[in-house]
Structure formats: C-alpha cells, structure tokens
Amino acid sequence: MIVSTTGLAKIKNSLSEKVFLGHEPSAELIAILLVYFVQGILGLARLAVSFFLKDDLGLSPAEVSALVGFAALPWMVKPLFGFISDGMPIWGYRRRPYLILSGLMGALAWVALATVVHSAWAAMAAIALSSLSIAFSDVIVDSIVVERARQESLGDAGSLQSLCWGSTAVGGLLTAYFSGSLLQHFSTRTVFGITATFPLIVSLVAWLISESRITEKADWSVVWHQLGQLREAVSQKSIWMPTAFLFLWQATPTAESAFFFFTTNELGFDPEFLGRVRLVTSLAALIGVWLFQRFLKTVPYRVIFGWSTVISAILGLSTLLLVTHANRALGISDRWFSIGDSLVLTVMGQIAFMPVLVLAARLCPPGVEATLFALLMSVVNLAGLLSYESGALLMHWMGITENNFTNLALLIVITNLSTLLPLPLLGWLPASDEEGSKTAPTLQSVPVALDFDSSASKHLEQPFMPDLLTELVNTSTRETEESLILSDD
C-alpha cells in the first residue's frame, strides 16, 4: 500500500510538472481547461457548416460570404461582455451563471441547425447565437484565469495561459481531420447534433468553478473612469493612426468563399480531403508562429508589414495556377497543389498577422491596457467583416455563382492586389519597436507573454465559422489580453 501510494504520488507530480506546467490538477483547473478544450473541439462542425450553407440551403458564394460575415458580430463587442459580467451578477455570482448560459446557448444553436433551420436567415441567427455563446464564454473563462493568475508570479501566469491555450489547440487539432471524415459517413445535420453535446460540457463544469457570492452593488464609477481613460487614449495620434492602418490592411476584399465553391463544385474536393487540408494548415500555422518568434520578432513594424504584404500578395496569386488548371500542365495534381499552396499561404499569413498582436499590445497606454487591446482587436475584427462583405459584392457584380467561375481568376487578382493599397500609409506605423513602446512603458512584458503562444493563427477558424472563411478573431489575443490585465494590476 505504501509503495502504491508513493507511486501514485510520483505519477501525480509528474503530471503536474509535465502536463499541467507545474499547476495542481484540481477540479477547478480541469473545468477551466475543459471550457477551452470545447472551444477547440467545436471545430468539428466547421466543414459541416460550409456544406450546409452551400448544398442544403443552396446559397451562392456571395450570399455565404455576406451571411457568415455578420455572424462574427459578437466578437466585435467582447469588451461589452466583460462589463456585463462584472457589473450585472446573477444571484450574486459573476462567472458561473454566465458560463452555464453560454453553454446552453451554444447547445441550442447547434440543435437548431440540426433540426429546424431551413432558411438563410434562420441559419444566420443560429450561427450568430453559437458565435455569441463562444465569445461570451471566452470572456468569462479568460477573466477567471486572470483572477487565478493574479495570485501567482507573472511567470506562473504565463504558464497558466499557455496551458489554457494548449487545451484549445488540442481540441482544434483533434477535430481538424475528423471534421471532414465525419461528413463522408453522416449528414451535416447529424454532425450538428453531435456538436450540440459539447457546449453542454461548459454548463456542467461551470459548477466546479470556485466563486464567492458577492453582496455589494457593482461600482460603475470605475467603469466610467476607465471609459474616460479609453476615450483619451484613442484620441492620441500615436494610437489612432496605427489603428487606422491595421483596419485598412485587414478590410480589403477576399475571394475565399468563391474559391471554396470552386474547389468543391469544380475540382470535386470531398469533405475528407478538405479535412486533411485543415489539418495541414493547422500545423502550418504552428510553423508560422515559430518562424516569427524565432527570426522576425525584432524586425521593425514598417519593414515586416511592408514585406509580408508584398510577399503574401505574390504568393496569393499562385492560386491562379489552380483556377486556370495550369498546375496540371506542370504535372501537379489539383489535390497536391492545393495542399502545398495552403501550407505556404498559411505560414506566410500567420507571419503577417503576428505583428498585429504585438503592435496592438505596444500601443496600449497604462491604465486601460486590457480594454484598449480588446477594442483594437474588435476594430481588426470589424475590418475582417468588411473584407468578406466587400468580397461578396465583388462576387455578385462579377457574376460568380456556385457553377460559374469564369471571372474567378480576375477576382483573385483584384483581391490580392488590393492588399497592396495600404502600403503608402506605412508611415502611420511606428518606425521601430522602441518608438511603439514609448506609448506604453509598462508593457515590456508583452513580447514575453507572446512567446508562450506557439500556434494561434489567423487561419485557424473559429468554431462558428465555416472552413471557407479565415478566422476573424485571433485566438492568441486571449494570452495577450490576460498579460495586459496582469500588468494593469
């Protein structure tokens, strides 16, 4: 019995050090990690949403791009969810009830998609509800992690954030391939039904979160003071000019929905193959972040934004080979070309987007770091929405439909070259990392916090978004937000 107990203790200690990064595997920590895990595993339905909108509802590329873009709206008002949770406790609790409600909303959204949704507007409402569920639960669980991390050293806080992100990444990678293979054997509505069970995990584990009941009324004066600081910050030229550049840089139109229809309807890519592509791009995103952190982290903003934009535009034109079938003349099959092209574009896209997070963090002045960072990310997300809506207009004007891809090559040229339009405004960015950090002298720890993030990618879609769209909300913002809140404390 003594040997057995000693052995169990060793196993527990080993798990604590190697798996949980030095944290005690308590019931609450497991609950928190499960919430993040669910956010990743909900990607199981991404391809199902894509094919549901395309095949079951019979929407055109322009309609899909326009519809799904609006589903990202909840991610543009995430700071509001934080204010609601902090200022409007339910039965004296600010975290657990909202987590429970978020899980129930998510389950309801996926059940609706599995049963009663038969129109585009109903689909948009259900997808938006799922988006709201994820965004709200993300804000709540982030705040819980921040509260726990404040009790530890900054180094331990970084490990806790990495642990939480890793849980999401594991869930996402587990479903990267199976999101496609399931569709080979089941209908989209069946996949939605399976997916509906996962948000309920959030509602169940919420009861394991330790939270003291509060009796005093919320102090809204703190919120109004913070809003005043925020208004003062955004009025500064050194903040709004880089923000305007980021907005314009992200708002150029995209052809991704049309390209998704082309690969499925014209090239005949099946769900299982698209699942393989998702797995490749997920792993490629990890490579992109590693390359940025290893070699490019200290490159001045103007240099990396300029060169990454030009190189990405050139590489993006490589899809013309697939659209014109020139790859076949080169002896490269459509499938192999698609995998290789997706891998290279994802790595480059991740490298191009990582400076957005670092720059946004550097722009935040003391006192309103977390709130301003969330606001900056909301601006980037809004630009992403405009990107898809403007892309939808271009598809409509050019007559690109689910079967007519005559002008797809021209659309790809326009969308790629349009990304070069913000380049004359590079002067709006800080000339160097040091210049950007003058605005926020307390944020010297931010790059260290970003070091812990080893994979978050603009190309790893949120669970509520179909695979034809890139992610509007970067998951690595979670770590940075938490680090900013900690530095504010």
Secondary structure, 3 states (H helix, E strand, C coil): CHHHHHHHHHHHHHHHHHHCCCCCCCHHHHHHHHHHHHHHHHHHHHHHHHHHHHHHCCCCHHHHHHHHHHCCHHHHHHHHHHHHHHHCCECCECCHHHHHHHHHHHHHHHHHHHHCCCCHHHHHHHHHHHHHHHHHHHHHHHHHHHHHHCCCCHHHHHHHHHHHHHHHHHHHHHHHHHHHHHHHCCCHHHHHHHHCHHHHHHHHHHHHCCCCCCCCCCCHHHHHHHHHHHHHHHCCHHHHHHHHHHHHHHCCCCCHHHHHHHHHHHCCCCHHHHHHHHHHHHHHHHHHHHHHHHHHCCCCHHHHHHHHHHHHHHHHCCHHHHHCCHHHHCCCCHHHHHHHHHHHHHHHHHHHHHHHHHHHHHHCCCCCHHHHHHHHHHHHHHHHHHHHHHHHHHHHHCCCCCCCCCCHHHHHHHHHHHCCCCHHHHHHCCCCHHHHHCCCCCCCCHHHHHHCCCCCCCCCCCCCCCCCCCCCCCCCHHHHHHHHHHHHC
